[in-house]
Amino acid sequence: MAERLVVVGGDAGGMAAAAQARRMRPDLTDLEIIGFERGGRTSFAACGIPYRVAGLVAELDDLVARSPEEHRRRGIDIRVHHDVRAIDLDERTVEVVDLASGRILVEPFDQLLIGTGARPIRPDLPGIESEFVHGVQNLDDAEDLLAHAEDAGCRRVVVVGGGYIGLEMAEAFLMWGAHVTVVEAAGEVMRTLDCDMGALVRQAMQNHGIDVRTGVTVEGFEPGRVLTDHGPIDADLVVLGIGVQPNSELADEAGIKLGVRNSIVVDRRQRTSAEGVWAAGDCCQSIHLVSQQPVHVALGTVANRQARVAGINIGGGYASFPGVIGSAVTKLCATEIGRTGLTDAEAKAAAFDPVSAVIESKTRAGYYPDAAPIHVKVVVERGTGRVLGGQIVGGPGSAKRIDVIAVAITSGMTADELASTDLSYAPPFSPVWDPVLLAAREAAKLA
């Protein structure tokens, strides 16, 4: 009789693990894989939603990497519009509701993979459930948002939160020709950056015509208005970009251990505290490679890497997930942003003694057409010179330079070693001294 793997969740954390397990064990008589997804789509790129809203992607289904039918052809019995409501670890079963018929199913498992993802944070505020207030986490959310945007005409859009989603949705609605206001409770946008680098992003947002209001707290919503502690803001549509929280309630109710921000605790092989139960993706925590502390990082790159590790182990192989450093990039019109590792503030919180340097340079040789300004910040440990983190804000060609710093952090390089790295050069791509090297050299002087 085949071993049975049940997968909860049809996006990256669940389906990437299921696909990897199937590759490891292709014989259907050896391993049966059944999956349950609450929505109607599987394996979709949620990170592409702002670009569909902006009109850069023609259809929402263009964001689907693998449909339910494709998964089934590959030996994964994925059932959409099925909601897993409970896990019974003693009986080794899950309780599932068929949302189309209302029928309740009890399905047995030998192994269980939890890939339930995360959902937008919706604070308990008056009017938060109003139809014109939208969170955007999956393609169904995006469908609702687009329908409302088209009906409302979107002359006035308020984005609550100045992080990645906030910036990307602000840009999307600028492309609609809307007046966009971004409201951020913190003193600066982009909390994953240090304040000095966040200030550069805020200035860029304002230069692109966005009304940025920092240090402003949203207190509620009324038809056509967002209520704040600094007065009301007119709005035809509101997008929540406050962040996400793990969908971990199912695991919690089953007695599975939770950790930072109520994400599911997993070991290096993606095993949870329950025997034969695995987790991957936005629902579970990771270990930060620099601080060695548990963190919750909800990124598609992390979800897919964790899922691959889980799938290999479920399939009988051996793999471990080394951890994360929070590498991420985004853009707002012509301004690109990248970050990796620890910020100054995070390094201090992790008991390091950090020093940092910020330089301003150009993305290309200064005489080459379209050379754009770029600011690079490198954070290092005082005494050792070890690279702890980096941040970049600049014009086209800036953001992906953060990957060089990410490799330096992962390799344990010092600022001196990074500054001496033999990077490529040609005038269309960089100055003779790449901005990353300049920032590392300045940071090394301080260490």
C-alpha positions as CSV (number, residue, x, y, z in Angstrom):
1,M,0.0,0.0,0.0
2,A,1.3,3.5,-1.0
3,E,2.5,5.9,1.7
4,R,0.2,8.9,1.7
5,L,1.4,12.5,1.8
6,V,-1.2,15.2,2.4
7,V,-0.3,18.8,1.5
8,V,-2.2,21.7,2.9
9,G,-1.9,24.7,0.6
10,G,-1.6,25.0,-3.1
11,D,1.1,27.7,-3.6
12,A,4.9,27.7,-3.3
13,G,5.3,26.3,0.2
14,G,3.0,23.4,-0.6
15,M,3.2,22.6,-4.3
16,A,6.9,23.1,-4.7
17,A,7.5,20.5,-1.9
18,A,4.9,18.1,-3.4
19,A,6.5,18.4,-6.8
20,Q,10.0,17.7,-5.4
21,A,8.7,14.7,-3.4
22,R,7.1,13.4,-6.6
23,R,10.4,13.7,-8.5
24,M,12.2,11.8,-5.7
25,R,9.5,9.1,-5.7
26,P,7.8,9.0,-9.1
27,D,6.0,5.6,-8.5
28,L,2.4,6.4,-7.6
29,T,2.1,3.0,-5.9
30,D,5.0,4.0,-3.6
31,L,3.9,7.5,-2.7
32,E,0.4,9.0,-3.1
33,I,0.2,12.8,-2.9
34,I,-3.0,14.6,-2.3
35,G,-3.2,18.4,-1.8
36,F,-5.9,20.8,-0.7
37,E,-6.2,24.4,-1.7
38,R,-8.8,26.8,-0.3
39,G,-8.8,29.0,-3.5
40,G,-9.2,28.1,-7.1
41,R,-5.6,28.5,-8.4
42,T,-2.3,26.8,-7.6
43,S,1.4,27.8,-7.9
44,F,0.8,31.5,-8.6
45,A,3.2,34.4,-8.4
46,A,1.7,36.7,-5.8
47,C,4.8,39.0,-6.3
48,G,3.5,39.7,-9.7
49,I,0.1,41.2,-8.6
50,P,1.2,44.8,-8.5
51,Y,2.3,44.5,-12.1
52,R,-1.0,43.0,-13.2
53,V,-2.7,46.0,-11.4
54,A,-0.4,48.3,-13.3
55,G,-1.4,46.7,-16.6
56,L,2.1,45.4,-17.3
57,V,0.8,41.8,-17.1
58,A,-2.2,41.1,-19.4
59,E,-4.2,38.6,-17.3
60,L,-4.1,37.3,-13.7
61,D,-3.8,33.7,-15.0
62,D,-0.4,34.8,-16.6
63,L,0.8,34.7,-13.0
64,V,0.0,31.0,-12.6
65,A,3.2,28.9,-13.0
66,R,1.4,25.5,-12.8
67,S,-2.4,25.0,-12.9
68,P,-4.2,22.3,-10.9
69,E,-4.5,20.2,-14.1
70,E,-0.8,20.3,-14.7
71,H,-0.1,19.2,-11.1
72,R,-2.6,16.3,-11.6
73,R,-0.8,15.2,-14.8
74,R,2.4,15.1,-12.8
75,G,0.9,12.8,-10.1
76,I,-0.3,15.2,-7.5
77,D,-4.0,15.0,-6.7
78,I,-4.6,18.7,-5.9
79,R,-8.2,19.6,-4.9
80,V,-9.1,23.3,-5.2
81,H,-11.8,24.9,-3.2
82,H,-11.1,22.5,-0.3
83,D,-10.4,24.0,3.1
84,V,-8.5,22.0,5.7
85,R,-10.1,22.9,9.0
86,A,-8.4,20.6,11.5
87,I,-5.4,18.3,12.0
88,D,-5.7,15.2,14.3
89,L,-2.1,14.1,15.1
90,D,-3.3,11.1,17.1
91,E,-5.5,9.7,14.3
92,R,-3.2,11.0,11.5
93,T,-6.1,12.6,9.7
94,V,-7.1,16.1,8.4
95,E,-10.7,17.4,8.4
96,V,-11.5,19.1,5.0
97,V,-14.5,21.0,3.9
98,D,-15.4,20.9,0.2
99,L,-16.4,24.5,-0.2
100,A,-18.5,23.8,-3.3
101,S,-20.8,21.3,-1.7
102,G,-20.2,21.9,2.1
103,R,-19.4,18.2,2.5
104,I,-16.9,17.4,5.3
105,L,-14.2,14.9,4.5
106,V,-11.7,13.1,6.8
107,E,-8.5,12.2,5.0
108,P,-5.7,10.1,6.5
109,F,-2.0,10.9,6.1
110,D,1.3,9.2,6.8
111,Q,3.2,12.4,6.3
112,L,1.8,16.0,6.3
113,L,3.2,19.1,4.7
114,I,1.8,22.5,5.9
115,G,2.2,25.2,3.3
116,T,-0.6,27.5,4.4
117,G,1.3,30.8,3.7
118,A,0.4,34.1,5.2
119,R,-2.3,36.8,4.9
120,P,-2.3,40.6,4.9
121,I,-2.4,42.1,8.4
122,R,-5.9,43.7,8.9
123,P,-5.8,45.7,12.2
124,D,-9.0,45.8,14.2
125,L,-10.1,49.3,13.1
126,P,-13.6,50.7,12.4
127,G,-14.6,50.1,8.8
128,I,-11.7,47.8,8.0
129,E,-14.2,45.4,6.4
130,S,-15.5,48.0,4.0
131,E,-15.6,47.0,0.4
132,F,-13.2,49.7,-0.7
133,V,-10.5,48.5,1.7
134,H,-8.3,45.7,0.1
135,G,-5.5,43.4,1.2
136,V,-3.6,41.7,-1.6
137,Q,-2.1,38.3,-1.0
138,N,-3.5,36.0,-3.6
139,L,-5.0,36.2,-7.1
140,D,-8.6,36.2,-5.7
141,D,-7.7,39.3,-3.7
142,A,-6.2,40.9,-6.9
143,E,-9.3,40.1,-8.8
144,D,-11.5,41.8,-6.2
145,L,-9.1,44.8,-6.2
146,L,-9.1,45.2,-9.9
147,A,-12.9,45.0,-10.2
148,H,-13.3,47.7,-7.5
149,A,-10.6,49.8,-9.1
150,E,-12.4,49.7,-12.5
151,D,-15.8,50.4,-11.0
152,A,-14.5,53.3,-8.8
153,G,-12.4,54.9,-11.4
154,C,-9.6,55.2,-8.9
155,R,-9.0,58.9,-8.9
156,R,-7.9,58.9,-5.2
157,V,-6.0,55.9,-3.8
158,V,-4.6,55.6,-0.3
159,V,-2.0,52.9,0.4
160,V,-1.6,52.1,4.1
161,G,2.0,51.1,4.8
162,G,5.3,52.2,3.2
163,G,7.0,48.8,2.7
164,Y,7.5,46.6,-0.4
165,I,3.8,46.1,-1.2
166,G,3.0,49.7,-0.4
167,L,5.6,51.0,-2.8
168,E,4.7,48.6,-5.6
169,M,1.0,49.2,-5.3
170,A,1.6,53.0,-5.2
171,E,3.5,52.7,-8.4
172,A,0.7,50.6,-10.0
173,F,-1.9,53.2,-9.3
174,L,0.3,56.1,-10.4
175,M,0.2,54.3,-13.8
176,W,-3.6,54.5,-13.6
177,G,-3.2,58.2,-13.3
178,A,-4.5,58.3,-9.8
179,H,-3.6,60.6,-7.0
180,V,-1.8,58.3,-4.6
181,T,-1.3,58.9,-0.9
182,V,0.9,56.6,1.2
183,V,0.3,56.6,4.9
184,E,3.1,55.2,7.2
185,A,2.9,55.1,11.0
186,A,6.6,55.0,11.4
187,G,8.9,58.0,11.1
188,E,10.2,56.8,7.7
189,V,9.1,54.5,4.9
190,M,10.7,51.2,4.2
191,R,11.3,49.9,7.7
192,T,13.5,47.2,6.4
193,L,16.1,49.9,5.7
194,D,17.8,52.3,8.1
195,C,16.2,55.7,8.4
196,D,18.8,57.5,6.4
197,M,18.2,55.2,3.4
198,G,14.5,55.2,3.9
199,A,14.6,59.0,3.6
200,L,16.1,58.6,0.1
201,V,13.1,56.4,-0.8
202,R,10.6,58.8,0.6
203,Q,12.2,61.7,-1.4
204,A,12.0,59.6,-4.5
205,M,8.3,58.8,-3.9
206,Q,7.6,62.5,-3.5
207,N,9.6,63.3,-6.7
208,H,7.3,60.8,-8.5
209,G,4.2,62.6,-7.3
210,I,3.2,60.5,-4.3
211,D,1.8,62.2,-1.3
212,V,3.8,60.6,1.5
213,R,2.6,61.0,5.1
214,T,5.0,59.5,7.7
215,G,4.3,59.4,11.4
216,V,0.6,59.2,10.7
217,T,-1.6,56.5,12.2
218,V,-4.8,55.2,10.5
219,E,-7.7,55.1,13.0
220,G,-10.5,53.8,10.8
221,F,-12.3,54.0,7.5
222,E,-15.6,55.6,6.4
223,P,-17.1,55.6,2.9
224,G,-14.8,57.7,0.7
225,R,-12.4,58.5,3.6
226,V,-9.5,57.2,5.6
227,L,-9.5,58.5,9.2
228,T,-6.1,59.3,10.7
229,D,-4.8,61.0,13.8
230,H,-3.8,63.9,11.5
231,G,-7.3,64.2,9.9
232,P,-9.2,62.4,7.1
233,I,-7.9,61.6,3.7
234,D,-10.3,61.2,0.7
235,A,-10.1,57.8,-1.0
236,D,-12.0,55.9,-3.7
237,L,-9.9,52.8,-2.8
238,V,-7.6,51.7,0.0
239,V,-4.8,49.1,-0.3
240,L,-3.4,47.6,2.9
241,G,0.4,47.2,2.8
242,I,1.1,46.8,6.5
243,G,2.7,43.4,6.2
244,V,1.5,39.8,6.6
245,Q,1.0,37.3,9.4
246,P,1.5,33.6,9.1
247,N,-1.5,31.3,8.6
248,S,-0.5,29.1,11.5
249,E,-3.7,28.7,13.4
250,L,-4.3,25.2,12.0
251,A,-0.9,24.0,13.3
252,D,-1.4,25.8,16.6
253,E,-4.7,24.1,17.2
254,A,-3.1,20.7,16.5
255,G,-0.5,21.4,19.2
256,I,2.4,22.1,16.8
257,K,4.9,24.5,18.2
258,L,4.9,28.1,17.1
259,G,7.7,30.6,17.3
260,V,8.6,34.2,16.2
261,R,5.5,36.1,15.2
262,N,3.4,32.9,15.6
263,S,5.1,31.2,12.7
264,I,5.6,27.5,12.8
265,V,8.9,26.3,14.3
266,V,10.9,24.1,12.0
267,D,14.3,22.5,12.1
268,R,17.0,22.6,9.4
269,R,15.1,19.9,7.5
270,Q,11.8,21.7,7.7
271,R,10.4,19.3,10.3
272,T,7.9,20.7,12.8
273,S,7.6,19.6,16.4
274,A,5.2,16.8,15.4
275,E,6.4,13.5,14.0
276,G,6.0,13.2,10.2
277,V,4.7,16.8,9.9
278,W,6.7,19.3,7.8
279,A,6.2,23.0,7.0
280,A,7.5,25.4,4.4
281,G,6.9,28.9,3.1
282,D,5.4,32.0,4.7
283,C,3.7,30.0,7.5
284,C,7.0,29.0,9.1
285,Q,10.1,30.7,10.6
286,S,13.7,30.7,9.4
287,I,17.1,31.3,11.1
288,H,18.9,34.4,10.2
289,L,22.4,33.5,9.1
290,V,24.0,36.6,10.7
291,S,22.2,37.0,13.9
292,Q,21.5,33.3,14.3
293,Q,18.0,34.3,15.6
294,P,14.7,32.9,14.5
295,V,13.0,35.3,12.0
296,H,9.8,35.3,9.9
297,V,10.7,36.3,6.3
298,A,7.7,36.1,3.9
299,L,9.4,36.0,0.5
300,G,8.8,33.8,-2.5
301,T,12.5,32.9,-2.7
302,V,12.5,31.6,0.8
303,A,9.3,29.7,0.4
304,N,10.5,27.9,-2.7
305,R,13.9,27.0,-1.2
306,Q,12.3,25.7,2.0
307,A,9.8,23.7,0.0
308,R,12.5,22.1,-2.1
309,V,14.3,21.0,1.1
310,A,11.1,19.6,2.6
311,G,10.3,17.7,-0.6
312,I,13.7,16.1,-0.8
313,N,13.5,14.9,2.8
314,I,9.9,13.7,2.3
315,G,11.1,11.9,-0.8
316,G,13.7,10.0,1.2
317,G,16.7,12.1,0.5
318,Y,18.6,14.5,2.7
319,A,18.6,18.3,2.5
320,S,18.9,21.1,5.0
321,F,17.9,24.8,4.8
322,P,20.8,27.0,5.8
323,G,18.9,30.1,6.7
324,V,18.2,33.5,5.4
325,I,19.7,37.0,5.3
326,G,16.6,38.8,4.1
327,S,17.8,39.8,0.6
328,A,15.1,41.7,-1.2
329,V,14.7,44.2,-4.0
330,T,11.9,46.4,-5.3
331,K,11.4,49.5,-7.4
332,L,9.3,52.6,-7.6
333,C,9.2,54.0,-11.1
334,A,12.8,54.8,-11.9
335,T,14.0,54.3,-8.3
336,E,15.4,50.8,-7.3
337,I,15.8,49.6,-3.7
338,G,17.8,46.6,-2.4
339,R,18.6,45.3,1.1
340,T,20.3,42.3,2.6
341,G,21.6,41.2,6.0
342,L,21.3,43.4,9.1
343,T,20.6,47.1,9.2
344,D,22.5,49.2,11.7
345,A,19.5,49.0,14.1
346,E,19.1,45.2,13.7
347,A,22.8,44.7,14.2
348,K,22.7,46.6,17.5
349,A,19.6,44.6,18.6
350,A,21.6,41.4,17.8
351,A,24.4,42.5,20.2
352,F,26.9,43.4,17.4
353,D,28.9,46.7,17.5
354,P,28.2,47.9,14.0
355,V,29.7,50.7,12.0
356,S,28.5,51.7,8.5
357,A,29.4,53.8,5.5
358,V,27.2,55.4,2.9
359,I,28.5,56.5,-0.5
360,E,27.0,58.3,-3.5
361,S,28.1,57.3,-6.9
362,K,26.8,56.5,-10.4
363,T,25.3,53.3,-11.9
364,R,27.5,53.7,-15.0
365,A,30.6,55.6,-15.9
366,G,29.8,59.3,-15.3
367,Y,30.3,60.2,-19.0
368,Y,28.1,57.4,-20.3
369,P,24.5,58.3,-21.2
370,D,21.8,57.7,-18.5
371,A,24.3,57.2,-15.7
372,A,22.0,57.5,-12.6
373,P,22.8,58.3,-9.0
374,I,23.2,55.4,-6.6
375,H,23.6,55.3,-2.8
376,V,25.1,52.3,-1.2
377,K,25.3,51.6,2.5
378,V,27.5,48.8,4.0
379,V,27.2,47.7,7.6
380,V,30.2,45.9,9.2
381,E,31.2,44.7,12.6
382,R,33.6,46.9,14.5
383,G,36.9,45.1,15.1
384,T,36.5,42.2,12.7
385,G,35.3,44.2,9.7
386,R,32.9,41.4,8.9
387,V,30.2,42.5,6.5
388,L,26.8,42.3,8.3
389,G,24.5,44.0,5.8
390,G,23.9,46.3,2.9
391,Q,21.3,48.7,1.5
392,I,21.0,50.3,-1.9
393,V,18.8,53.1,-3.3
394,G,19.4,54.4,-6.8
395,G,18.4,54.6,-10.4
396,P,18.1,51.8,-13.0
397,G,20.8,49.3,-12.6
398,S,21.1,49.7,-8.8
399,A,19.1,47.1,-7.0
400,K,20.6,43.8,-8.1
401,R,24.0,45.0,-7.0
402,I,22.7,44.0,-3.5
403,D,23.4,40.4,-4.5
404,V,27.2,41.0,-4.4
405,I,26.8,42.1,-0.8
406,A,24.6,39.1,-0.1
407,V,27.3,36.7,-1.3
408,A,29.8,38.6,0.8
409,I,27.7,38.2,3.9
410,T,27.0,34.5,3.2
411,S,30.7,33.8,2.7
412,G,31.7,35.6,5.9
413,M,33.8,38.2,4.0
414,T,35.3,41.3,5.6
415,A,34.8,44.8,4.2
416,D,38.4,44.7,3.0
417,E,37.9,41.5,1.2
418,L,34.7,42.8,-0.4
419,A,36.5,46.0,-1.4
420,S,39.2,44.0,-3.1
421,T,36.8,41.7,-5.0
422,D,37.5,41.6,-8.8
423,L,34.2,42.8,-10.1
424,S,33.6,43.3,-13.9
425,Y,33.7,46.7,-15.5
426,A,32.6,48.4,-18.7
427,P,31.3,52.0,-18.9
428,P,27.7,50.9,-19.7
429,F,27.5,48.9,-16.5
430,S,29.5,50.7,-13.8
431,P,32.3,53.2,-13.0
432,V,35.8,51.7,-12.8
433,W,35.2,51.5,-9.0
434,D,31.8,49.9,-8.6
435,P,29.7,51.6,-6.0
436,V,29.6,48.5,-3.9
437,L,33.4,48.4,-3.7
438,L,33.5,52.1,-2.8
439,A,31.1,51.6,0.1
440,A,33.0,48.5,1.3
441,R,36.2,50.4,1.2
442,E,34.8,53.3,3.3
443,A,33.3,50.9,5.8
444,A,36.6,49.1,6.1
445,K,38.2,52.4,7.2
446,L,35.8,52.6,10.1
447,A,36.0,49.1,11.3
